């Protein structure tokens, strides 16, 4: 662990820098700026490639940058098989996404902003997977929610986009809060939130009495992010986003963050009865629901979105088994899925871009017009269908082997997996073959091949699905093996074979899956009709439930606000002052700590004079008939207090008090003239007495409080420290100022931030204009209102 | 309030007050003063100018919107804390340099930069509130 800023920290920072530069680059170079910008994720990818050898040897690379020791919150990263695989996927696919976005958004006036958001997201996602500390992981986790909100709602003029964006933010943000609570509990139970430390103590959390709440809170985060049923609805709705976003966020990265978290926590929280019950149930249900809903869709992107939901379910299910072979299957499937789903989403985007529609029933015969796209689509779909010789096939072989016969409920799990995978094959074929084969249909745009910017991604990713099998031993040694070891929490080797040595159960299951899938594919239209019938019969779904939840939330928030904020200044002020008086007086009286009455101090004549000025100011306030006079008179009293500070040796305080008094008189007077309130005080005698009592209680309470404070023995530890060190280490003789800008600089930074934000709020209030022009209140109106109130 | 005498003297008064506020800001580390008080003085200077001559001349004189001045101040304040990170010392550690200009040793430090940030935040915020209230037109 060294303290230096090394290359990986720069890699973490790089996407954020690129986000700042992206608008300028596209302003100069147009959409071709994507070529330049894609160098950033490509560079990050190359940087991470360099670690493959180390993680394959089982080493984890960790480094800490303790940027602010007093906070105990260092920036640290941990690269092992798991995080390195994710980092490579994020930067590798990210490179092609940037290129693809350049082609897809060509000529769009806000292409710079779009790329900027993509980079922000990339940075957040990369930070999430390499963080060693759960707190930093959580911060990046929330950043991915926020940036995906910006991306999903990119077409913010469409109402559906806005709804989808808010929905995604509410669901994943809510899950984030759950995760935060879980992280805090881990910190309290384990005494650390560093993953590298936690990973060395397996069993610590599993045996803790707080294990179940911690697990549930983490699952709350992971299940919302990874769209597990019944919280899956935000993901298909998020397809409102431009296709580069869907291809990036909703195939390879953001939705996998939940799976990443589960895999990361598997050695720490996994392998318990709860873990291996909850995860497979939710995962299995999500798998089946996702595929069935996908069958129903005719929109290419929505079909893919629902299969993504299903794939995430499969991954959660496999992770939940906590057995090494199933985990190896999950790791392989995750890798395969990122490649083929990213490619297929981009293919769908190319078709949409060049043919003008994504409706699978309106597309056909595009193979001649778009041969390269067709080629990429076939490769990706075959991998998705789990056919040899693609990585998807290897993944399916391993995962069947991992499920079969390893747990009491293995038959149910196997059945789920077979049906889910068969339906996945149906969708894969429907997306890849339906638009290209058959008779040529009329499309809204005359279809032609997409530009190279948009084809690079799908072609490279789908070829990777094949290449990773051709170099299968390399893939196993450097990617799958290390990642499986990290997830399982023990060193494991991944010996992968394309041709099985013996006919085992997994090969038979694979064959059943393919046959079942082909049969269903032939009956796709029937299946679609049946699903539509069932769903229409149910009529209610979580998506509508979300709307009901949101409107209920808004209504109750409105009610609470009305209750607490009736809109009358009078009530706010009275409430605040009564609470202050109670807070000051009650403890003193109840605990019998009223101060002793002091002796009258010897005062000089000018000190008496200053006191007299203050009293005269107060008398003038009470006597004033006009509000403006009262405000000015209050200023007299304030100046007198400032003079007292000056006489008793606090020049800074007195200085500030003078300025504050002056400005508050000026500002109050300005407010008065602006609001055109009636100038005089029209309170009824009863109200005057009530207000007077409250005022007296607050004033008297503070008098007693200050008196008892001065009667305590004075502790000089702090003032001695400041007097001693002010010049010595902060080079300043004005202790007050040194405290403000040096010793307590961070506090002051917070305070000036508050000042600025409060200023913004006040400015907004000052600028606020009611939509209808209300006639100004006349004095007669005011008196009438007052009488009515008094009567009530 | 817009008497001829007030209107004529207000610009001189304002410029003197702004000058004084900078003086107060800079002496703050050793003598009574500092960014907060300086900012308040400067803000009241502009408030006086606004009362005397109307808001548009003040806005012209300030060039930037007061709220962006406050934002800049906040930025400078935060940056002054971050500088120390590049020196390898913890966040917000005060750093000092003593360049010699024409034979006079000048003490410059990150706390001074931070204090300038405070000054700008207070000046910008209070001035924007006061000017916002003084603008009476669109009621």
Boltz contact constraints between the chains, C-beta under 6 A:
constraints:
  - contact:
      token1: [A, 67]
      token2: [B, 85]
      max_distance: 6.0
  - contact:
      token1: [A, 68]
      token2: [B, 90]
      max_distance: 6.0
  - contact:
      token1: [A, 68]
      token2: [B, 91]
      max_distance: 6.0
  - contact:
      token1: [A, 69]
      token2: [B, 90]
      max_distance: 6.0
  - contact:
      token1: [A, 651]
      token2: [B, 32]
      max_distance: 6.0
  - contact:
      token1: [A, 652]
      token2: [B, 32]
      max_distance: 6.0
  - contact:
      token1: [A, 655]
      token2: [B, 32]
      max_distance: 6.0
  - contact:
      token1: [A, 655]
      token2: [B, 37]
      max_distance: 6.0
  - contact:
      token1: [A, 656]
      token2: [B, 37]
      max_distance: 6.0
  - contact:
      token1: [A, 659]
      token2: [B, 40]
      max_distance: 6.0
  - contact:
      token1: [A, 662]
      token2: [B, 44]
      max_distance: 6.0
  - contact:
      token1: [A, 663]
      token2: [B, 44]
      max_distance: 6.0
  - contact:
      token1: [A, 666]
      token2: [B, 47]
      max_distance: 6.0
  - contact:
      token1: [A, 670]
      token2: [B, 133]
      max_distance: 6.0
  - contact:
      token1: [A, 670]
      token2: [B, 134]
      max_distance: 6.0
  - contact:
      token1: [A, 674]
      token2: [B, 133]
      max_distance: 6.0
  - contact:
      token1: [A, 732]
      token2: [B, 29]
      max_distance: 6.0
  - contact:
      token1: [A, 732]
      token2: [B, 30]
      max_distance: 6.0
  - contact:
      token1: [A, 733]
      token2: [B, 30]
      max_distance: 6.0
  - contact:
      token1: [A, 734]
      token2: [B, 29]
      max_distance: 6.0
  - contact:
      token1: [A, 734]
      token2: [B, 30]
      max_distance: 6.0
  - contact:
      token1: [A, 734]
      token2: [B, 31]
      max_distance: 6.0
  - contact:
      token1: [A, 737]
      token2: [B, 28]
      max_distance: 6.0
  - contact:
      token1: [A, 737]
      token2: [B, 29]
      max_distance: 6.0
  - contact:
      token1: [A, 737]
      token2: [B, 34]
      max_distance: 6.0
  - contact:
      token1: [A, 741]
      token2: [B, 111]
      max_distance: 6.0
  - contact:
      token1: [A, 741]
      token2: [B, 114]
      max_distance: 6.0
  - contact:
      token1: [A, 741]
      token2: [B, 115]
      max_distance: 6.0
  - contact:
      token1: [A, 742]
      token2: [B, 94]
      max_distance: 6.0
  - contact:
      token1: [A, 742]
      token2: [B, 111]
      max_distance: 6.0
  - contact:
      token1: [A, 745]
      token2: [B, 92]
      max_distance: 6.0
  - contact:
      token1: [A, 745]
      token2: [B, 114]
      max_distance: 6.0
  - contact:
      token1: [A, 746]
      token2: [B, 92]
      max_distance: 6.0
  - contact:
      token1: [A, 749]
      token2: [B, 77]
      max_distance: 6.0
  - contact:
      token1: [A, 752]
      token2: [B, 77]
      max_distance: 6.0
  - contact:
      token1: [A, 752]
      token2: [B, 118]
      max_distance: 6.0
  - contact:
      token1: [A, 752]
      token2: [B, 121]
      max_distance: 6.0
  - contact:
      token1: [A, 753]
      token2: [B, 74]
      max_distance: 6.0
  - contact:
      token1: [A, 755]
      token2: [B, 121]
      max_distance: 6.0
  - contact:
      token1: [A, 755]
      token2: [B, 125]
      max_distance: 6.0
  - contact:
      token1: [A, 756]
      token2: [B, 70]
      max_distance: 6.0
  - contact:
      token1: [A, 756]
      token2: [B, 74]
      max_distance: 6.0
  - contact:
      token1: [A, 756]
      token2: [B, 121]
      max_distance: 6.0
  - contact:
      token1: [A, 756]
      token2: [B, 125]
      max_distance: 6.0
  - contact:
      token1: [A, 759]
      token2: [B, 125]
      max_distance: 6.0
  - contact:
      token1: [A, 759]
      token2: [B, 128]
      max_distance: 6.0
  - contact:
      token1: [A, 759]
      token2: [B, 129]
      max_distance: 6.0
  - contact:
      token1: [A, 762]
      token2: [B, 129]
      max_distance: 6.0
  - contact:
      token1: [A, 763]
      token2: [B, 128]
      max_distance: 6.0
  - contact:
      token1: [A, 763]
      token2: [B, 132]
      max_distance: 6.0
  - contact:
      token1: [A, 766]
      token2: [B, 132]
      max_distance: 6.0
  - contact:
      token1: [A, 766]
      token2: [B, 133]
      max_distance: 6.0
